[in-house]
């Protein structure tokens, strides 16, 4: 689906923001709610969510029939850590979705006026290096109360909340950084009743800072780069986040198969074990039993909601739970003696890169166990498709991929009731793998 852009009125398009996203190789899906385009029911396949401006109130559905659906999408995006940029009305909606509030303010603020960046802007992924004063176009009349934990990035005297961040990947901009003078003029003249409130829209008063100019491209370029860099993880999170609460109950019957698979790893007391893509953590108690009380167990997943589910099931006791990218683990070389991974490798964007990274963090002679509680043919039939000759878990593909990235395949079993491949960290490949990482 690419980047979902919600456009509320004809004149308020993505402008420079859309150009930056396209320049980064991202595809835009513009949902023109003003023309009756339906909003998607979920964010499956969405790499980022952009919500643009409009004259509606974020605190009332009067004349705003898509209010509830947009707030639901924003809440889903926040839960799944989908990158979000809300502009104007979109910023107010983001604040409300995150637990803040938007209310009628003290009057309309129209035209070009100054905002000042705060101390937190210097450490922000988008605003770092911004000038202390920016002259930007405004068109708003509501006030925002930020939710707990939100970071204020820019403000002005009349409406103090002008730019903010929620979490690590959602930003709200009250002002219209995406518009140059011509675009801002188009928006105002499209509403004749508002022109009187914005005389001299192009005129700066003495002492005012220059317009955003080059900084506009820097902010949007950074946002586009963040979206592109996180696209694969975003897809994973949008799929698993809404399913996390029911994941354990859905696959509860698979527990004994996980225990039997972990037993095949040959872990010893005092060793360190990882479960990569641990989900709700079904393998973690068995891994803890294998390494004993003095060993270490880490459950790693890129989806925070799945780790929350694991903690809810009591699995934060047997293991330390980490949100991390399985292509780049926060561990030193040789830190683990065994890696368990169920149903992950063939869903990663770069399996060879992942295997090389897993070899880096594994001590010579350590074990990698790839597992799934059903065989490849059974899974393909369940999804109504034939087995693909390009399947990375097929032995003709898996063996050379392991051999080329620091592992030696010693056991391969693809049965109807389970899939299991056991590999050993190849001593002869230690130097090659470590040098490749350096």
URPE-V607314 format. One record per backbone hydrogen bond with DSSP energy under -1.0 kcal/mol. CO is the residue of the C=O (numbers start at 1). NH is the residue of the N-H. E is the energy in kcal/mol with one decimal. If there is no record, write none. Layout:
BEGIN
co={CO,CO}
nh={NH,NH}
e={E,E}
END
This chain:
BEGIN
co={2,3,4,5,6,7,7,11,14,15,16,17,18,19,20,21,22,27,29,31,31,32,32,33,43,45,48,49,50,51,61,64,66,67,68,69,70,71,72,73,74,75,76,77,83,84,85,86,87,88,89,90,91,92,93,94,95,96,101,103,109,111,113,115,116,118,119,120,121,124,127,132,134,136,137,138,140,141,143,145,147,151,153,154,154,155,162,163,163,164,165,169,170,171,172,173,175,176,178,180,181,182,183,184,185,186,188,191,192,194,195,200,205,210,212,213,214,215,216,217,218,219,220,221,222,223,224,225,226,230,231,232,233,234,235,236,237,240,241,246,247,251,252,254,255,256,257,258,259,261,262,268,271,272,272,273,274,275,278,283,284,285,286,287,288,291,292,296,297,298,299,300,300,301,303,304,305,306,307,308,309,310,311,320,322,325,329,332,336,337,338,339,340,341,344,345,350,351,352,353,354,355,356,357,359,360,361,363,366,367,368,369,370,371,372,375,376,377,378,379,380,381,388,391,394,394,395,397,398,399,400,402,402,406,408,411,413,416,418,419,420,421,422,422,423,424,425,427,429,430,431,432,433,434}
nh={47,29,50,31,52,33,34,13,17,19,20,21,22,23,24,26,25,3,5,7,33,35,37,36,46,2,4,85,6,87,64,67,70,71,72,73,74,75,76,77,78,79,80,82,49,171,51,173,90,92,93,94,95,96,97,98,100,99,145,143,140,138,136,134,155,121,122,123,124,128,130,117,115,113,176,111,109,105,103,101,150,165,118,162,163,116,174,153,154,172,151,84,166,86,164,88,177,179,16,184,185,186,187,188,189,190,191,194,195,197,198,203,208,135,215,216,218,219,220,221,222,223,224,225,226,227,228,229,230,234,235,236,237,238,239,240,241,244,244,250,251,254,255,258,259,260,261,262,263,264,265,271,296,337,338,298,340,300,281,287,288,289,290,291,292,270,295,273,320,275,322,277,278,324,307,308,309,310,311,312,313,315,314,299,301,328,331,335,363,367,274,369,276,371,347,348,354,355,356,357,358,359,360,361,362,334,336,366,425,339,423,341,421,343,419,379,380,381,382,383,385,384,391,394,397,398,399,401,402,403,404,405,407,426,424,422,420,375,415,372,413,370,410,411,368,408,365,430,433,434,435,436,437,438}
e={-2.8,-3.0,-3.0,-3.5,-2.6,-1.1,-1.1,-1.3,-1.8,-1.8,-2.0,-2.0,-2.4,-2.3,-1.1,-2.0,-2.1,-3.2,-2.6,-2.3,-1.6,-1.7,-2.0,-1.2,-2.6,-1.2,-2.4,-2.1,-3.1,-2.8,-2.1,-1.7,-2.5,-2.4,-2.0,-2.0,-2.4,-2.4,-2.2,-2.5,-2.4,-2.3,-2.1,-2.5,-2.6,-2.3,-2.0,-3.0,-2.4,-1.6,-2.5,-2.1,-2.2,-2.1,-2.9,-1.9,-3.1,-1.5,-3.1,-3.4,-1.7,-2.8,-2.5,-2.6,-2.3,-1.4,-1.1,-1.3,-1.3,-1.7,-2.3,-1.5,-2.5,-2.5,-2.7,-1.5,-3.5,-2.4,-2.5,-2.3,-1.8,-2.1,-2.7,-2.4,-1.7,-3.1,-3.2,-3.2,-1.6,-2.5,-2.8,-2.5,-2.9,-2.9,-2.1,-3.1,-1.1,-1.5,-1.9,-2.6,-2.2,-1.9,-2.1,-2.1,-2.8,-1.3,-1.8,-2.6,-1.0,-1.0,-1.8,-1.6,-2.2,-1.5,-2.1,-1.1,-1.6,-2.6,-2.2,-2.2,-2.2,-2.1,-2.7,-2.3,-2.3,-2.4,-2.5,-2.5,-1.7,-2.9,-2.2,-1.7,-2.7,-2.8,-1.4,-2.5,-2.6,-1.0,-1.0,-2.2,-1.6,-1.6,-1.5,-1.6,-2.0,-2.3,-2.1,-2.6,-1.7,-1.2,-1.9,-1.8,-1.9,-2.9,-1.1,-2.2,-3.0,-2.9,-2.4,-2.2,-2.4,-2.2,-1.7,-1.9,-1.7,-3.4,-1.0,-2.7,-2.6,-2.7,-3.2,-2.3,-2.1,-1.2,-1.4,-2.2,-1.9,-2.2,-2.5,-2.2,-1.4,-2.4,-1.8,-2.4,-2.2,-1.8,-1.7,-1.3,-2.8,-2.1,-2.4,-3.0,-2.3,-2.4,-2.4,-1.3,-2.0,-2.6,-2.1,-2.0,-2.7,-2.2,-1.7,-1.5,-1.0,-2.0,-2.9,-2.6,-3.1,-3.0,-2.8,-2.4,-2.5,-1.8,-2.8,-2.2,-2.4,-2.4,-2.1,-1.6,-2.6,-1.4,-1.5,-1.8,-1.5,-3.2,-2.2,-1.4,-2.8,-2.8,-2.1,-1.7,-2.3,-1.9,-2.3,-2.5,-2.9,-1.6,-2.2,-1.9,-3.1,-2.9,-2.7,-1.6,-2.8,-2.0,-1.8,-1.4,-2.7,-2.5,-2.5,-2.2,-1.8,-2.2}
END
